[in-house]
Amino acid sequence: MPTGEPYIPETITVHLGRPDQPAENVTVSFPDYVKNVASSEIYPTWPEASLRANIYAIVSFALNRIYTEWYRSRGYDFDITDNTQFDQKYIHGRQVFENVSRIADEIFDDYVRRQGSVEPLFTAFCNGTTATCDGLSQWGTVSLAEEGFVPYEILTYYYGDDIDIVRNAPIRTYTPSYPGFPISLGFVGNETRNIQVQLNRISRNYPAIPKIADVSGDFDYATEDAVRTFQEIFNLEPTGVVDKATWNKIAYIYTSVKRLAELNSEGVRAEEAAQQFTENLRVGMQNQQVRNLQYYLSVIGAYYAAVQPVPITGYFGAETEASVKSFQQVFGLPQTGVVDRATANDIYRAYFGIIESLPPPDPEEGNVVLFPGVVLREGSSGEYVRILQTYLSYIHETYPEIGAMNTTGYFGPLTKASVMAFQRMYGLPENGVVGSTVWDAITELYSDLRFGMDKRPYQAPGYTIT
């Protein structure tokens, strides 16, 4: 399911039959779809207030199907059907009514939602004569309009007083929420946060799925465990990697448990749909994402001779742009200098490829150990936690304010307190979480204290890639 605020798609793909029936798919502009359905569902002689209320409902219904990826999350290649048993009446190629077309042109980018929720409301409706339902009665809107009800009042009559009409929503090309590549350990971005939010909600209905304590957008070990358990429950290969099948299943189950495709939807709150990370990184930006990018490029540049290394400053300037372009050239990507999703994915893969190709980590070696690519936080365990504790314990001998701890390999409260003390000393956000920036600062100080000089760049002898 997409993150962020809903938008109006430029086009919509309609299946001319039942969902499970072989039939033609047609892709039409969204306004033309609205005009067609309105001309097929309602009568042009109805009062204008009635027409407008019905068109609001038609638009919102279709947007709900798109926002929840109701059909696409189940593997279909369309957004909606023309079958009124499931969706709205669409007659491909039909003529539309002039007054309906005029109104649709005015309000096709407006939709209904519940107050406090972001998703377009599943505005169920029926004709109100041969069929009745809990939602809007199409013929009933005529009587209300004749009584003097305005469109919003008609909608509140059927859907409740707690609705808003979102007006002039942005129009964009539809982009499937699945990013086009598997999401796995170490990946940082809105896609990971989307997975974490959805799995945490699903776990209320399926308690065997462990809660992810930090919905941070970092694909950490806790997220991997939750993904693997989800896959086991829903008969997917338990890899802990979110491929397209897993992504779609998570989206479908999330929509189902929250009843997002029903009139009594639980709703998606703004904080659930918020995008935490900038979509693309480019010249002029200055933030933590840029610093993380520079760390990865500095490591990759130490192993790939054709990739230009870059200093870790947090500012995306000319040097970073040149480094990105050199990386894109090596990996056969368009040399834009902009870090889009495709470039970010290849950067992660290149970095993890380096990690996997190196000898087993040993903090006693002269070269410091590279960031494992996975954020470490309270509850993490493993060899990299032990190495982190080794580094911090050594730093403690010079800086006693960095608390001492045993090198157990488990990231417990003492390790978190030590990390926070280090962050405080270095003026970093005191969250007790070790990402690439904190790891880099810890290893830099450890290297200076232990070996008398910074042993970076991060290259092991004999591992240059040409």
N, C-alpha and C positions, 0 to 999 in steps of 0.2 A: 504494500500500500504506500502511496506517495507520502513524503513528508512535506511540511510547510502548508501554507494556505492554499486552498483549492483555486483552480484557474479554469478558464473557459478554453476547451481545446479547439483548435482551428477546424478539425474534422472529427467525425465519429464513424466507426465501422459498424454496420448493421448486418446481422445475419437474417436472411429472408426465410426463416423457418424456426422450428423448435430448436433449442440449444443442441440437442443430441441428434438432430436430423441433418443429413447432408443437404446443403443448400448454398446458394450463392451468397457471398459477402459483398456489400457495396459500401464504399467510403464516400461520404458526402460532407459538405461544410456543415458545421454545427448549426448555424442559423437556418440553413435549408432543411435540416432534419427537424428542427423545432416547428417550422412552418408546415411541413408535411404532416407531422403527428397532430398538430393542432387542427389542421384542415380535415384530418381523418377521424379525430376523436370528438370534436365539438361542432356546433352549427354557427355559421357566420352571422346569423340573424339575432343571436343572443345579445343581451346588453353588454356594453364594452367592459364594465366592471367584472362581469362574469367571464368574459373572454380573457381578460388580463389575469384573473385569479387562476384560471385553468392553465394558461401558458406558464405562469410561475411554477405551478405544480409539475408541468411537463418538463421544463428545464431542470428543475431540482431533481426529479426522478432520474433523468438521464445522467446528470452530473454525479449522482450517488453511485450509479453503476460504474462510472469511470473512476471516481475517486477510490472506491473500495476494490477496484479491479475485479469485480464480481465474477466475470467470465474469464478474464485473462489469467487470474490466479489459479484457475482450474484447468489451464492448458488450452483454452479456446483462443482463436485468433480474431476475435471480434469483441466489441464493447457492449452490445445490446442486441436483442432480437426484435423482430417485427410481430411476435406472437403475443397477443394480449393475455394469454394465460400466464405469461411470465413478465412481460414488459408492456410496451405501448404500441398502439396501432400505427404502423408505417406502411404506406403503399408506394412502392418505388415507381417513380415516373409520373405520379399523379399531378394534376393542377392544384395550385393552392389559392385560397381566397384572398382577395386584395386587402381587406381590412385586417385579416389575420396576419398577413405578411407584414403589414405596416406595424402592427403591435409587436410582432416577434422581432422585427429589426430594432425596436426601441428597448426591449427588455430581455433579449436572449442572453445577456451577460449579467443578469440579476438572478439570484437564487435564494431559496428559503433555508434557514438553519435554526436550530435550537439555540437559545441564548446560553452562552457558556461553552458551546461546542463549535468546532470549525467545519465539520463535514457537511456537505449539502444534505438536507433532510430527505429521508426516503418518503417522499410525498405520495403515499398510496392513494389511489382514487378509483372510482368506478362510476358507472353511468347513473346510479341511484334509482333506476327503474327495474330493469331485468336483473341487475346485480347490485348488491349493497355491500359495503365494507366499512371498516373503522375509519377510513380516511375521507377524502373529499368526495362529495356527490356532485357529479357534473350538472345534472338537472337541478339539483338543490341550489347551485350557485345562481341559477337564473332567478329563482324566487327571492333569494337574498338581495341580489342586485336590484330587483324591482322594488324591494322594500327600502332601497337607498343605501345599502351596504357598499363601502368602497372595497377595492381588491384586498387590502390588508385585513380589513374586518372580516371578509369572507374567509380568508385563510385562517385567521385566529378562531373563527367559529368551528372549523373542522380540525385544526391542528393544535389549538390551545393558544393561550395568551403569551406563552414564553417563546415566541418565535421572532426572528428578525428577517428582514429582506436585505441581503448583501447586494449592493448596487455597483455596477461598473467594475466587475471582477476583471482581472487581467486576462488577456487572450494570449495563449502560447501554443506552440506545437506540442502535441502530446508526446511525452517520453515515458516509457515503461519504468516503473520504480526499480526493477532489477537492473543493477549497473552494467550488466553484460559480462561480468567476470566473477568467479567465486570469491566470497569474503571469508577470510580465515585469520588465524592468529596474527596479531600485529597490525592489522589494518585499522586505520584511524579515519573516521569520517561520519557523515550523517547516515550512511547506509548501516554502519554498525550500531549507531544509536537507535535507529529505527528497529533493528532486530532486537536490541535489548529492551526497549519499551514494550514491544509486542510480546516477547517471551515472558516478561514479568507479569503482564496481564493474563496471558494464557495460563500461567502457573497457578492462578487462583482457581481455575477449573481443573487443572491437572497438576496437583501438588507435588508429584514426583519430579517435576522440572524445578531445579534449584533456582532460587531468586538470585538475580544479579544485583549486588549491593550498590555498585557504582555505575549508573547509566551515564557514562562519560563519552561514549563514542569510540573508546579503545577496545578492540577485540582482544580481551585478555583471557586468562585460563578459566575464569569463572564463566565467561560467555561461551567458551568452547564446551565446557561441561554442560551448560544449559542447552546448547544446540544439539549436542550428542544425545542427551536424554530425550529431547523433543523428537529427534529422528528415530530413536528406538520405539517411542510410543506410537508414532505414526508410520511405522514400517518403511522407513527410509534407511539407506545405508548409514550407519552411525559413524561418520567420519569427523564430526565436529566442524566441518566446513560447510558454509552456506552456499550451495550451488543453486542453479535456477529452480530445480524441483523443490528444494528445501525452502528457498525464499518464497515461492508461490504457496506452499503449504502453510508456512507461518502466516502469510497475509490472509489466506482463506480462513484459517482457524481463528485468527484475531478478529476478523470481521464477524465471524459466527458467534464467538463468545460475548462480544460487545453488542451484538444485534445491530450492526451498523446498516444493514440492508433491510431493516424493519422499522416500522413507524415508531415503536417504543425503544428506539436506540439508546444505549448507554451514553453514546456521544464520545467524541475525541476532543479532549481539552487542548487549549492552545499550547500549554507546556509539553504535552505529549507530541504534538506535531511540529514543535519548534525545530529549526535547523541550527545546530550549534556551530557548524563549520562553514567557512566560506567555500562556495562551490568550486571556483577556480582561483589559483594563486597567480599573480601577475606583478609586473613592475609597479612600484609605489606602495605596495602593501607592507605592513609591519605588524607582526603578531607571532604568537607561539607556533602556529602552523608553519610559518616561514622558517622559523628556527629549526623545527623538526625536519623540514625539507632540506635545509642546508646541512644538517648533520648527516642525513642519508647520502646526499651528493658528495660530501667531503669523504665519506668512507668509500663510496663507489669510485670516486675519482682517484683514490689511492690504489685501486685494484684494476680499473679499466684505464689504460693509458690514454685513450681517446676522449675520456670524459674529464672536463676541466674541473679541478677542485674549487671549492668556494669557502670563504671564511664564514663562521657561524655568528651572525650578527643579529638575526631576527628581522633585518630589512631586506626587501626584495629589490635590489638595485641592478645595475648593469652587469656586475660580475655574476650574480645569480642567474640572470636571464641568459648570459652566455653559457653558463654551466648547464642549464636546462636544455638549451638548444643543442649543445654537444651530446648530451645524453639522448635526446630525441633522435639525433642523427645516427648514433650507434645502434639504437633499437628500432630504426626504421619507422619512426613517427614523424608527422609533420613538424617541421622546425619552427614552431610558433613562439617559443620562449614562455608559453603559458602552461601552467600545470593543470590540465584538465583531468577527468577521471581516468582516461586511458594512460596518460603519462604517469599519474600517481600510482596506478596499479603496477606498471612496469618498474617504477622506482622501488616499490616494496618488493617485487619479485627479485629484482637484481640484488637488493640488499640481503634478502633472506638466502639467495643463492650463495652469496659470499659467506654468510654465517655458516651455512651447511657444508661449505667446502673446506673450512678451516679445521685444524686439529682440535681435539677436545679442549675446552677452555681451562687455563691454568693460571691463576693469579700470581703464581710465583715466577712466571716468565717475565722477561724484561718488557714485553709489549703488554699494555693493558688490554683487557678483554672488551670486545665490542658489545654495545648495547644489544640485548637479545632480540630486540624487535618487538617484544611484548611488554606492555606496561606492568610493572610489579607494584603490588599494593598489599595491604593487610589481608592475610588469607592465602597469598601466593606461597608456593613452595617449589623446591627444586634446586638444581646446581647453581643457577644464576642468582638465586637468593643467597645461597651460601657465599658466592663470590662477592656479592654486594656487602654482606656482613663482614667478610674479610677486609674489604677496603675500608669500611667505616670503623672497624676496630683498630686498624692501623692508624687512621686519621685521629682517632681518640687519644692516642699516645701523645700527640702534639697539641691537639685541641680538645681538652677534657670536657668541654661543653657538649661535644658530640658524644652521647652516652655510649657506654660499653655494652656489649652483648655477646652471647655465645654464637658460634657459627653453626647453627642447627639446620639451616636450609629452609626454615619456616619463617615467614614474614609475620611476626606477632607484634604485640603492642610495644615491646622494647625497640624493635627494629623501626617501627613507625615513628616512635619518639626520637630516635637517633636521626632518621631521615628529616624530620621536621626541624630538628636543631640545625642540621646542615643547611636546609633551605633558608632558615632564618639568618644564618651567618652569611649566606651568599645573596640575600635579598630576593630569594625566589618565593613564589606562592607556597605558603606553609600548609600543604594538604597531605603530606606523608606518602605521596605517590611518586614512583620513580619512572619517569618517561625518559625519552632520549636526552632532553636538556639536563635533567638532574643527573642521569647516569654519566653524561659527558663531563659535568662539573666535578662529580665525585672522582671519576677516574683521572681527571686532570690533576686534582690536588693530590690524590694518592700517588700518581706517577712522580710529581715534583718531590714529594716527601720521601718516597721509597728509593727512587733512582737518581734524584738530584736534577732531573730535567723532565720535561714533558716528552713522553715516548711516542706521542702521536706525530705524523699520521699513523693510521691504524693498520699498517701493512705487515703481514707476516712474510718472512723471506721466501722467495720462490713462488709467490701467489699472484704475480702480475698477470692480468688478462689483457691481451692485445686485441 
